[in-house]
Amino acid sequence: MRSTVTIHRDYTISVIDPRLYGSFIEHMGRAVYTGIYEPDHPTADEDGMRQDVADLVRELDVPVVRYPGGNFVSAYNWEDGIGPKEDRPVRLDLAWHTSESNQVGIHEFSKWCDSVGTEMMLAINLGTRGLNEARNFLEYVNHPGGSEWSDLRRKNGREAPWNVKLWCLGNEMDGPWQTGHKTAHEYGRLAYETAKAMRSFDKSLELVVCGSSSATMPTYPEWEATVLDHTYEEVDYISLHMYLDNYEKDTAGYLAKSLTLDRYIETVAGIITYIKAKKRSKKDVYISFDEWNVWYHSKKRDEATLAGEKGWPFAPPLLEDDYNFEDVLQVGCILNTFINRADVVKIACLAQLVNVIAPIMTEPGGAAWRQTIFYPYYFASRFGRGTALKLAVDCPTYHVDNIGEVPMLDVSAVHNEKDGYIALFAVNRSSTETIDLDVVLQGYMPGSVIDDQVISHPDINITNTASKPDNVRPEAAADATISDGRLTAALAPLSYRFIRVKL
C-alpha cells in the first residue's frame, strides 16, 4: 500500500510553541500523593518528592504543568496549601469524593517544577470563589514584597516572586458536574472582570478562558462564542478538553476518532475568527488544549469511590488507566493533530502526568515505570520542537460511520532549524497492510537518517506493568533510507514510527 508525502521547505504551518507538549497535575487520586510526593519513599528528596518519578519527568522534557486542577480547583482554597504543614487543614474534596491533606501546595509544587525543569501553569477557582481570591493569589505568587500577601509568601520561606505568567480562569465551567457551574453569560462576565483585574496587576500575563469540556456538550459551540464575546480583549487563549475511548472495541473506529479532535479545533478556530471580526479586534486568541488523553479503561472501577461508597479516603487510586499498545497509536495520532494545527493550538496538556490517566505509573513505596503512551509523548516532546511543516499526503482511506473517510496514514513533520533535522511522526492505522512510505523532500538537502524508531506489538491489548515495564517500547528500525531527495520506509500494520533526517 503506497503512500506519498510531499514536503516543501517554503510551505509551513507555524513555529511550534514548546508548551504544546505540556502536562497536568491535579490534586486527585494518586497524582500528587504517592505520585510526585511520597516522603517515606526510598528515592524521596528532602522535600518528600520521589526522584524516580522526577527522573522520568525530566526524560519527557515537559515544558509546562497545569496545576492544581481540574475539577479539584473549583472548590479549592489556595491558602490551605501555604504555611507550616502541621497547621494546614484537611478538606473534603467534592469533585472526587476524597480527603485532601494540603501537604503539597504552591511552595512544594513550585520547588518540584524547578527540580524537573518545567514551568507552572496555575488555575484559579472561579467555581466557589471569584475575583478577590484570584487577585490575592496572584499577589502572593508574583508580587516582590511590601504588601500583605507578598510579605506572607516571604514569611513562608519564598523571598523572590515566582512570576508565573500563564493562568487558567477556572476549569470546565460549562460542565454541570463542576462545583459552582455557571451559564456561559455568568461565566463570561466573571472571567472578564477577573481577567481585567489581573491585567491591572500585570498586562503581560497570559490568560486562558474556559471553552467546552468536550465537543459533545449540548452548549458547544455556542459556549465559545458567548464566552469570547465577553472576554476576547482580555484573554489570550480559550481552553478545550477531549478524551478519546474505545468502548466499542473497534480498532479502526477508535483510531479514526482523532479526526473528531481535528474538527473540534477547526470549529473553535472559526469561532475565534468570527469574534475577532465582530469585535473589529487587532489581537489574536489561540487555543489551549489543556486536557487531552485516552480515558476509559478505569471508569467502571472508580464508580464506588466517586459515588461516596468508600467514604472520604486520602489519595485512593482513581482514573488509573492501564494503557495498552493500541493507545500508543491513538496518542500518536492526537499529537500529530496538534502539530498539524500548531497555528491555532499553542498550548496542550496531556492529562495527567503521574498515575491518573498518565504516562508514568508508581507503586506506593515501590517502582515507577513508563506506560505505553510514554513513548509517543517522549518523541514528540523531545524532537517535535521547531516549525510544523504543511504536508501534501496521498494515501488510501477507509470509511467509518459518523466520521467519514479516514486516511490509513496519519503523519506530521517538524523542521528543527537549530539542530538541522526534520522529524517525521507517523501512524499506520491499517491492521493488515504495510504502508510503503515515500516522502519527497523539496527545497532541502537531506543527508542521512539519524534516528529510526518503531513501536509495534502483535497484541494490541498488551500493557506495561511494574513487573514487566518493557512489554511495549521503541525498537530500532532499519529500513528508512534517503536517496535522490526522497525518504522511503515500510510502516508495518498498526505501528508508530519516528524518523529523523539530518539536513
C-alpha positions as CSV (number, residue, x, y, z in Angstrom):
1,M,0.0,0.0,0.0
2,R,1.8,3.1,-1.3
3,S,1.5,6.5,0.4
4,T,3.3,9.6,-0.7
5,V,4.1,12.6,1.5
6,T,5.4,15.8,-0.2
7,I,7.3,18.3,2.0
8,H,8.5,21.7,0.7
9,R,10.6,24.0,2.9
10,D,8.5,27.0,1.8
11,Y,5.2,25.5,3.0
12,T,4.9,25.7,6.7
13,I,2.1,25.8,9.3
14,S,3.7,27.6,12.2
15,V,6.5,27.8,14.6
16,I,5.5,25.3,17.4
17,D,5.1,26.8,20.9
18,P,7.1,24.4,23.1
19,R,4.2,24.4,25.5
20,L,2.3,22.2,23.0
21,Y,3.9,19.3,24.9
22,G,2.8,20.4,28.4
23,S,1.1,18.2,31.0
24,F,-1.1,18.4,34.1
25,I,-1.0,17.5,37.8
26,E,-4.3,17.7,39.7
27,H,-5.0,17.0,43.4
28,M,-6.9,13.8,42.7
29,G,-6.2,10.2,43.1
30,R,-2.5,9.4,43.4
31,A,-1.2,12.1,41.1
32,V,0.3,14.1,44.0
33,Y,0.4,11.8,47.0
34,T,2.4,8.6,46.2
35,G,2.8,10.1,42.7
36,I,5.2,13.0,42.7
37,Y,5.2,13.3,46.6
38,E,5.9,10.4,48.9
39,P,8.2,11.4,51.9
40,D,8.8,7.8,53.0
41,H,9.8,6.5,49.6
42,P,13.4,5.3,49.3
43,T,14.1,7.8,46.5
44,A,12.4,10.8,48.2
45,D,14.5,14.0,48.5
46,E,14.5,16.4,51.4
47,D,11.2,17.8,50.2
48,G,9.5,14.4,50.0
49,M,9.5,14.3,46.2
50,R,10.1,10.9,44.5
51,Q,13.2,11.1,42.5
52,D,12.4,8.1,40.4
53,V,9.4,9.9,39.2
54,A,11.3,13.2,38.8
55,D,13.8,11.4,36.6
56,L,11.1,10.1,34.2
57,V,9.5,13.6,34.0
58,R,12.9,15.1,33.1
59,E,13.2,12.4,30.4
60,L,10.0,13.7,28.9
61,D,11.2,17.3,28.9
62,V,7.8,18.7,29.9
63,P,7.8,22.5,29.3
64,V,4.8,23.4,31.4
65,V,2.5,21.7,34.0
66,R,-1.0,22.8,34.8
67,Y,-1.9,22.8,38.5
68,P,-3.8,22.2,40.8
69,G,-6.9,21.2,38.7
70,G,-9.0,20.2,37.0
71,N,-12.4,19.8,38.8
72,F,-10.5,20.0,42.1
73,V,-9.7,23.7,41.6
74,S,-13.4,24.7,41.6
75,A,-13.7,24.3,45.4
76,Y,-10.0,24.8,46.3
77,N,-8.8,27.4,48.8
78,W,-5.2,28.2,47.7
79,E,-4.5,29.5,51.2
80,D,-4.9,25.9,52.6
81,G,-1.6,24.9,50.9
82,I,0.7,27.6,52.5
83,G,2.3,28.0,55.9
84,P,3.5,25.2,58.3
85,K,2.4,21.8,57.2
86,E,1.2,20.9,60.6
87,D,-1.2,23.8,60.6
88,R,-2.8,23.1,57.2
89,P,-6.4,22.0,57.2
90,V,-7.8,18.7,55.9
91,R,-10.6,19.5,53.4
92,L,-13.2,17.3,51.8
93,D,-12.9,17.4,48.0
94,L,-16.4,17.3,46.5
95,A,-15.1,16.8,42.9
96,W,-13.6,13.3,43.6
97,H,-15.2,12.5,47.0
98,T,-11.8,12.2,48.8
99,S,-10.0,14.0,51.6
100,E,-7.2,16.5,50.8
101,S,-4.4,16.9,53.4
102,N,-2.9,20.0,51.7
103,Q,0.6,18.7,52.5
104,V,1.5,19.9,49.0
105,G,0.7,23.4,48.0
106,I,2.2,26.2,45.8
107,H,5.5,26.2,47.6
108,E,6.1,22.5,47.4
109,F,4.8,22.3,43.8
110,S,7.0,25.2,42.6
111,K,10.1,23.6,44.0
112,W,9.2,20.3,42.3
113,C,8.8,22.2,39.0
114,D,12.2,23.8,39.4
115,S,13.7,20.4,40.1
116,V,12.3,18.8,36.9
117,G,12.8,21.8,34.7
118,T,9.2,22.8,34.0
119,E,7.1,26.0,34.4
120,M,3.9,26.4,36.3
121,M,0.5,27.0,34.7
122,L,-1.7,27.9,37.6
123,A,-5.5,27.6,37.7
124,I,-7.7,29.8,39.9
125,N,-11.0,28.9,41.5
126,L,-13.9,30.6,39.7
127,G,-16.4,28.0,40.9
128,T,-16.9,28.7,44.7
129,R,-14.7,31.8,44.7
130,G,-14.0,34.7,42.4
131,L,-12.2,37.9,41.6
132,N,-10.9,38.9,45.0
133,E,-9.4,35.5,45.8
134,A,-7.8,35.4,42.3
135,R,-6.1,38.8,42.8
136,N,-4.9,37.8,46.2
137,F,-3.4,34.6,44.9
138,L,-1.7,36.5,42.0
139,E,-0.3,39.0,44.5
140,Y,1.0,36.1,46.7
141,V,2.7,34.4,43.7
142,N,4.0,37.3,41.7
143,H,4.5,40.5,43.8
144,P,8.1,41.1,45.0
145,G,7.1,42.4,48.5
146,G,5.7,45.2,50.6
147,S,2.1,44.1,50.5
148,E,0.1,41.8,52.8
149,W,0.1,38.7,50.5
150,S,3.6,39.0,49.1
151,D,5.0,39.5,52.6
152,L,3.2,36.4,53.7
153,R,4.9,34.5,50.9
154,R,8.3,35.8,52.1
155,K,7.4,34.8,55.7
156,N,6.5,31.3,54.4
157,G,10.0,30.9,53.0
158,R,9.9,32.2,49.4
159,E,11.7,35.6,49.1
160,A,11.5,36.1,45.4
161,P,8.2,36.0,43.5
162,W,7.6,33.1,41.1
163,N,6.5,35.4,38.3
164,V,4.1,32.9,36.8
165,K,2.8,34.2,33.5
166,L,0.2,31.6,32.5
167,W,-3.1,31.5,34.4
168,C,-6.3,29.5,33.8
169,L,-9.5,31.3,34.7
170,G,-11.3,28.3,36.3
171,N,-11.9,24.8,34.9
172,E,-14.7,23.3,32.7
173,M,-17.2,25.9,33.8
174,D,-19.6,24.6,31.1
175,G,-20.0,21.3,33.0
176,P,-23.0,20.7,35.3
177,W,-20.7,18.4,37.3
178,Q,-18.5,21.4,38.2
179,T,-18.7,22.8,41.7
180,G,-20.1,26.3,41.0
181,H,-21.2,25.6,37.4
182,K,-22.3,28.7,35.5
183,T,-24.0,29.6,32.3
184,A,-21.9,31.0,29.5
185,H,-23.1,34.5,30.3
186,E,-22.5,34.2,34.0
187,Y,-19.0,32.7,33.5
188,G,-18.1,35.1,30.7
189,R,-18.9,38.1,32.9
190,L,-16.9,36.7,35.9
191,A,-14.0,35.7,33.7
192,Y,-13.9,39.1,32.0
193,E,-13.9,41.0,35.3
194,T,-11.3,38.7,36.8
195,A,-9.1,39.0,33.7
196,K,-9.4,42.7,33.8
197,A,-8.3,42.9,37.4
198,M,-5.4,40.5,36.9
199,R,-4.2,42.6,33.9
200,S,-4.4,45.7,36.1
201,F,-1.7,44.0,38.2
202,D,0.4,42.8,35.1
203,K,-0.5,43.4,31.5
204,S,2.0,40.8,30.3
205,L,0.1,37.9,31.9
206,E,-1.2,35.1,29.6
207,L,-4.8,34.3,30.5
208,V,-6.8,31.2,29.5
209,V,-10.6,31.3,29.5
210,C,-12.7,28.1,29.7
211,G,-14.1,26.7,26.5
212,S,-16.1,23.5,26.1
213,S,-15.1,20.4,28.2
214,S,-15.9,18.3,25.1
215,A,-17.3,18.6,21.6
216,T,-20.4,16.6,22.8
217,M,-21.6,19.2,25.3
218,P,-25.1,20.5,24.5
219,T,-23.8,24.0,24.9
220,Y,-21.0,23.6,22.3
221,P,-20.1,25.6,20.2
222,E,-22.4,28.4,21.4
223,W,-20.5,28.4,24.7
224,E,-17.3,29.5,23.0
225,A,-19.0,32.3,21.1
226,T,-20.7,33.7,24.2
227,V,-17.7,33.5,26.5
228,L,-15.3,35.0,23.9
229,D,-17.9,37.7,23.2
230,H,-17.5,38.7,26.8
231,T,-13.7,38.2,27.2
232,Y,-12.0,38.5,23.9
233,E,-10.0,41.6,24.5
234,E,-8.8,40.5,27.9
235,V,-7.7,36.9,27.3
236,D,-5.1,35.1,25.2
237,Y,-6.4,31.5,24.9
238,I,-9.6,29.6,25.1
239,S,-9.3,26.1,26.6
240,L,-10.6,22.9,25.1
241,H,-10.7,19.4,26.5
242,M,-11.2,16.0,24.9
243,Y,-10.8,12.4,26.0
244,L,-11.0,9.5,23.5
245,D,-12.2,6.0,24.2
246,N,-12.7,2.6,22.6
247,Y,-15.7,1.1,24.5
248,E,-16.8,-0.4,21.1
249,K,-13.6,-2.5,20.9
250,D,-13.2,-1.4,17.3
251,T,-9.6,-0.5,16.5
252,A,-10.4,1.1,13.1
253,G,-13.1,3.2,14.5
254,Y,-11.1,4.1,17.6
255,L,-8.1,5.3,15.6
256,A,-10.4,7.4,13.4
257,K,-11.5,9.4,16.4
258,S,-8.5,11.8,16.2
259,L,-10.4,13.3,13.2
260,T,-13.1,14.4,15.6
261,L,-10.4,16.2,17.5
262,D,-9.2,17.9,14.4
263,R,-12.8,19.1,13.6
264,Y,-13.3,20.3,17.1
265,I,-10.2,22.5,16.8
266,E,-11.3,23.7,13.3
267,T,-14.7,24.7,14.6
268,V,-13.4,26.7,17.6
269,A,-10.7,28.3,15.4
270,G,-13.6,29.5,13.2
271,I,-15.4,30.9,16.2
272,I,-12.3,32.8,17.3
273,T,-12.0,34.3,13.8
274,Y,-15.7,35.3,13.9
275,I,-15.5,37.0,17.3
276,K,-12.3,38.8,16.3
277,A,-14.1,40.2,13.2
278,K,-17.2,41.0,15.3
279,K,-15.1,43.0,17.8
280,R,-13.0,44.6,15.0
281,S,-10.1,43.5,17.0
282,K,-6.4,43.5,16.1
283,K,-5.4,40.9,18.7
284,D,-5.3,37.1,18.3
285,V,-6.7,34.5,20.6
286,Y,-5.4,30.9,20.4
287,I,-6.4,27.5,21.7
288,S,-5.0,26.0,24.9
289,F,-5.9,22.3,24.7
290,D,-5.1,21.8,28.3
291,E,-6.7,18.4,28.9
292,W,-6.4,15.6,26.5
293,N,-5.8,11.8,26.6
294,V,-7.3,8.4,26.2
295,W,-9.6,7.7,29.2
296,Y,-11.9,4.8,29.5
297,H,-10.1,1.8,31.0
298,S,-10.6,2.7,34.6
299,K,-14.0,4.3,34.7
300,K,-16.0,1.3,35.9
301,R,-13.7,0.5,38.8
302,D,-13.8,4.1,40.0
303,E,-17.6,4.2,40.4
304,A,-17.8,3.2,44.1
305,T,-15.3,5.9,45.2
306,L,-16.9,8.6,43.2
307,A,-20.4,7.6,44.5
308,G,-19.1,8.0,48.1
309,E,-19.4,4.4,48.9
310,K,-15.9,4.4,50.3
311,G,-16.3,7.5,52.5
312,W,-13.6,10.2,52.1
313,P,-10.3,8.3,51.5
314,F,-6.9,10.0,51.2
315,A,-5.4,9.6,47.7
316,P,-7.2,6.5,46.6
317,P,-6.5,5.0,43.2
318,L,-8.6,7.0,40.7
319,L,-8.5,7.1,36.9
320,E,-5.6,4.7,36.8
321,D,-5.9,3.6,33.2
322,D,-3.6,0.7,32.2
323,Y,-2.7,1.8,28.7
324,N,-2.2,-0.8,26.0
325,F,-0.4,-0.8,22.7
326,E,-3.5,0.3,20.8
327,D,-3.4,3.5,22.9
328,V,0.1,4.3,21.6
329,L,-1.3,4.7,18.2
330,Q,-4.1,6.9,19.4
331,V,-1.8,9.2,21.4
332,G,0.5,9.4,18.3
333,C,-2.5,10.5,16.2
334,I,-3.5,13.1,18.8
335,L,0.0,14.6,18.9
336,N,0.1,14.7,15.1
337,T,-3.2,16.6,15.2
338,F,-1.7,19.2,17.5
339,I,1.4,19.6,15.4
340,N,-0.7,20.0,12.2
341,R,-2.8,22.6,14.0
342,A,0.2,24.5,15.6
343,D,-1.0,27.7,14.0
344,V,-4.0,27.8,16.4
345,V,-3.1,25.3,19.2
346,K,-0.3,26.9,21.1
347,I,-0.6,25.0,24.5
348,A,-1.6,21.5,25.1
349,C,-1.5,19.5,28.4
350,L,-1.5,15.7,28.5
351,A,-3.8,14.8,31.3
352,Q,-2.3,13.8,33.5
353,L,1.4,13.2,34.3
354,V,1.6,10.6,37.0
355,N,-0.8,7.7,38.0
356,V,-4.0,9.5,36.9
357,I,-4.6,8.7,33.2
358,A,-0.8,9.1,32.9
359,P,2.3,8.1,31.0
360,I,4.1,7.4,34.4
361,M,2.8,4.9,37.0
362,T,4.0,4.2,40.5
363,E,3.6,1.8,43.3
364,P,3.5,3.3,46.8
365,G,6.9,2.6,48.3
366,G,7.9,0.8,45.1
367,A,8.7,1.1,41.5
368,A,7.9,3.8,38.9
369,W,7.6,2.8,35.2
370,R,6.7,4.1,31.8
371,Q,3.3,3.3,30.5
372,T,2.9,2.5,26.8
373,I,1.8,6.1,25.9
374,F,5.0,7.5,27.4
375,Y,6.9,6.9,24.2
376,P,4.9,8.8,21.5
377,Y,4.8,11.7,24.0
378,Y,8.5,11.4,24.6
379,F,9.4,11.5,20.8
380,A,7.1,14.5,20.1
381,S,8.3,16.5,23.2
382,R,11.9,15.8,22.6
383,F,12.1,16.1,18.8
384,G,8.9,18.0,17.8
385,R,10.3,21.4,18.6
386,G,10.7,23.8,15.6
387,T,8.4,24.6,12.7
388,A,5.4,22.4,11.8
389,L,5.5,21.6,8.1
390,K,2.5,21.6,5.8
391,L,2.3,18.2,4.2
392,A,0.6,17.0,1.0
393,V,-0.4,13.4,1.8
394,D,-1.7,11.0,-0.8
395,C,-2.7,7.7,0.8
396,P,-5.6,5.1,0.8
397,T,-8.5,5.7,3.1
398,Y,-11.2,3.6,4.9
399,H,-14.7,4.6,5.9
400,V,-16.1,5.0,9.4
401,D,-19.7,5.8,10.1
402,N,-20.3,9.3,11.6
403,I,-16.7,10.3,10.7
404,G,-16.3,9.6,7.0
405,E,-13.1,8.8,5.1
406,V,-10.1,8.2,7.3
407,P,-6.5,8.2,6.0
408,M,-4.6,5.0,6.6
409,L,-1.5,7.1,7.2
410,D,-1.6,9.7,10.0
411,V,1.6,11.9,9.8
412,S,3.2,15.1,10.9
413,A,6.6,16.6,10.3
414,V,8.7,19.2,12.1
415,H,11.8,21.1,10.9
416,N,14.2,21.9,13.7
417,E,16.4,24.6,12.2
418,K,18.5,24.9,15.3
419,D,19.8,21.3,15.2
420,G,19.4,20.8,11.5
421,Y,16.9,18.0,11.1
422,I,13.4,17.0,10.0
423,A,11.4,14.8,12.4
424,L,8.6,12.6,11.0
425,F,5.9,11.1,13.2
426,A,3.7,8.5,11.5
427,V,1.0,6.0,12.4
428,N,-0.2,3.2,10.2
429,R,-3.9,2.8,11.0
430,S,-4.3,-0.3,8.9
431,S,-4.5,-3.6,10.7
432,T,-3.4,-5.7,7.7
433,E,-1.5,-3.6,5.2
434,T,2.1,-2.4,5.3
435,I,2.5,1.2,4.1
436,D,5.3,1.8,1.6
437,L,6.1,5.4,2.6
438,D,7.6,7.7,0.1
439,V,8.5,11.2,1.4
440,V,9.5,13.8,-1.1
441,L,11.8,16.5,0.5
442,Q,11.7,19.5,-1.8
443,G,13.9,22.5,-1.1
444,Y,16.0,20.6,1.4
445,M,19.4,18.9,1.2
446,P,18.7,15.7,3.2
447,G,21.8,14.0,4.5
448,S,21.2,10.7,6.3
449,V,18.7,9.0,8.6
450,I,20.0,9.6,12.1
451,D,17.1,8.1,14.1
452,D,14.6,5.5,13.1
453,Q,12.4,4.0,15.9
454,V,9.3,1.8,15.7
455,I,6.7,0.9,18.3
456,S,4.7,-2.2,17.3
457,H,3.3,-5.3,19.0
458,P,1.2,-8.3,17.9
459,D,-1.1,-7.9,20.9
460,I,-3.0,-4.6,20.8
461,N,-4.1,-5.1,24.4
462,I,-0.6,-5.6,25.9
463,T,0.3,-3.2,28.7
464,N,3.4,-2.3,30.6
465,T,3.4,-3.2,34.3
466,A,5.7,-2.9,37.4
467,S,6.9,-6.4,36.9
468,K,7.1,-6.2,33.0
469,P,7.7,-2.5,32.3
470,D,9.1,-3.1,28.8
471,N,6.4,-5.1,27.2
472,V,5.9,-2.2,24.8
473,R,8.8,0.1,24.0
474,P,10.5,1.6,20.9
475,E,12.9,-0.5,18.9
476,A,15.4,0.5,16.3
477,A,14.1,0.2,12.8
478,A,16.5,-0.4,9.9
479,D,14.7,0.2,6.6
480,A,14.3,4.0,6.3
481,T,16.7,5.3,3.6
482,I,17.5,8.5,1.8
483,S,18.0,8.6,-2.0
484,D,17.7,11.4,-4.5
485,G,15.9,13.7,-2.1
486,R,13.4,11.1,-1.0
487,L,12.9,9.2,2.2
488,T,11.4,5.7,2.0
489,A,10.4,3.3,4.7
490,A,8.0,0.4,5.2
491,L,5.5,1.1,8.0
492,A,4.2,-2.2,9.5
493,P,0.4,-2.6,10.1
494,L,-0.7,-0.9,13.3
495,S,2.6,0.7,14.1
496,Y,4.0,4.0,15.3
497,R,7.1,5.3,13.6
498,F,9.6,8.1,14.4
499,I,12.2,9.0,11.8
500,R,14.7,11.8,12.0
501,V,16.6,13.1,8.9
502,K,19.8,15.1,9.2
503,L,19.9,18.1,6.8
